[in-house]
C-alpha cells in the first residue's frame, strides 16, 4: 500500500459517499452498506470485502486495497 490516493467525502442531503482518487486519474466511489459496518462500491458492479481493523477500515476491490482511517469517515449516528 502507498499513501498516494486522496479521499473525498461527497454529501447530497443525508446521503454520503466517499471517492478514493488514484494518482493515475482513476477512482472508486464507496458507500456504507446497510448496517453501516462495511464500505462497498457505490455502483455495486465489483465485489468488495471490507474489514474493520484497529482504527481503520480495510476495503479490497479487485486489485485495489485501501486502508481508510475511521477518523476520516462520518460517524454512524450522523449518517
C-alpha positions as a Markdown table, in Angstrom:
| # | Residue | x | y | z |
|---|---|---|---|---|
| 1 | Unk | 0.0 | 0.0 | 0.0 |
| 2 | Unk | 1.0 | 3.6 | -0.6 |
| 3 | Unk | -0.2 | 6.9 | 0.6 |
| 4 | Unk | -0.8 | 8.2 | -3.0 |
| 5 | Unk | -4.7 | 8.1 | -3.0 |
| 6 | Unk | -6.9 | 11.0 | -1.9 |
| 7 | Unk | -10.2 | 10.6 | -0.1 |
| 8 | Unk | -13.1 | 12.9 | -0.9 |
| 9 | Unk | -16.4 | 13.0 | 1.1 |
| 10 | Unk | -19.4 | 13.8 | -1.0 |
| 11 | Unk | -22.7 | 14.8 | 0.7 |
| 12 | Unk | -26.0 | 15.1 | -1.0 |
| 13 | Unk | -28.6 | 15.8 | 1.6 |
| 14 | Unk | -28.4 | 13.0 | 4.1 |
| 15 | Unk | -26.6 | 10.7 | 1.6 |
| 16 | Unk | -22.8 | 10.5 | 2.0 |
| 17 | Unk | -20.4 | 8.8 | -0.4 |
| 18 | Unk | -16.6 | 8.6 | -0.4 |
| 19 | Unk | -14.5 | 8.9 | -3.5 |
| 20 | Unk | -11.0 | 7.4 | -3.5 |
| 21 | Unk | -9.0 | 9.2 | -6.2 |
| 22 | Unk | -6.0 | 7.3 | -7.6 |
| 23 | Unk | -2.9 | 9.1 | -8.8 |
| 24 | Unk | -3.5 | 7.9 | -12.4 |
| 25 | Unk | -6.9 | 9.7 | -12.5 |
| 26 | Unk | -8.9 | 6.5 | -11.7 |
| 27 | Unk | -11.3 | 6.5 | -8.8 |
| 28 | Unk | -13.6 | 4.3 | -6.7 |
| 29 | Unk | -16.9 | 5.6 | -5.2 |
| 30 | Unk | -17.7 | 3.9 | -1.9 |
| 31 | Unk | -20.8 | 4.0 | 0.3 |
| 32 | Unk | -21.6 | 2.3 | 3.6 |
| 33 | Unk | -23.5 | -1.0 | 3.2 |
| 34 | Unk | -26.8 | -1.3 | 5.1 |
| 35 | Unk | -26.0 | -1.6 | 8.7 |
| 36 | Unk | -23.0 | 0.9 | 8.4 |
| 37 | Unk | -20.2 | -1.6 | 9.1 |
| 38 | Unk | -18.7 | -2.0 | 5.6 |
| 39 | Unk | -17.8 | 0.2 | 2.7 |
| 40 | Unk | -18.9 | -1.1 | -0.7 |
| 41 | Unk | -18.7 | 0.2 | -4.3 |
| 42 | Unk | -21.5 | 2.7 | -4.9 |
| 43 | Unk | -22.4 | 1.1 | -8.2 |
| 44 | Unk | -22.2 | -2.4 | -6.9 |
| 45 | Unk | -20.5 | -3.6 | -10.0 |
| 46 | Unk | -17.4 | -5.1 | -8.4 |
| 47 | Unk | -17.4 | -7.3 | -5.4 |
| 48 | Unk | -15.7 | -5.9 | -2.3 |
| 49 | Unk | -14.5 | -7.1 | 1.1 |
| 50 | Unk | -14.5 | -4.7 | 4.0 |
| 51 | Unk | -12.9 | -5.4 | 7.4 |
| 52 | Unk | -12.7 | -3.0 | 10.4 |
| 53 | Unk | -9.3 | -3.2 | 12.0 |
| 54 | Unk | -7.8 | -1.1 | 14.8 |
| 55 | Unk | -8.6 | 2.5 | 13.9 |
| 56 | Unk | -9.3 | 1.8 | 10.2 |
| 57 | Unk | -11.5 | 0.1 | 7.7 |
| 58 | Unk | -9.7 | -2.0 | 5.0 |
| 59 | Unk | -11.5 | -2.4 | 1.7 |
| 60 | Unk | -10.4 | -4.6 | -1.2 |
| 61 | Unk | -12.0 | -4.3 | -4.6 |
| 62 | Unk | -10.4 | -6.4 | -7.4 |
| 63 | Unk | -6.7 | -5.5 | -7.3 |
| 64 | Unk | -7.3 | -2.3 | -5.2 |
| 65 | Unk | -6.7 | -2.3 | -1.5 |
| 66 | Unk | -7.5 | 0.7 | 0.7 |
| 67 | Unk | -6.9 | 1.3 | 4.4 |
| 68 | Unk | -9.1 | 4.3 | 5.5 |
| 69 | Unk | -8.7 | 5.7 | 9.0 |
| 70 | Unk | -12.1 | 5.7 | 10.8 |
| 71 | Unk | -11.4 | 9.3 | 11.8 |
| 72 | Unk | -11.9 | 10.3 | 8.2 |
| 73 | Unk | -15.3 | 8.7 | 7.9 |
| 74 | Unk | -18.7 | 10.1 | 9.0 |
| 75 | Unk | -19.8 | 8.9 | 12.4 |
| 76 | Unk | -22.5 | 6.2 | 12.1 |
| 77 | Unk | -25.1 | 8.3 | 14.0 |
| 78 | Unk | -24.5 | 11.3 | 11.6 |
| 79 | Unk | -25.5 | 9.3 | 8.5 |
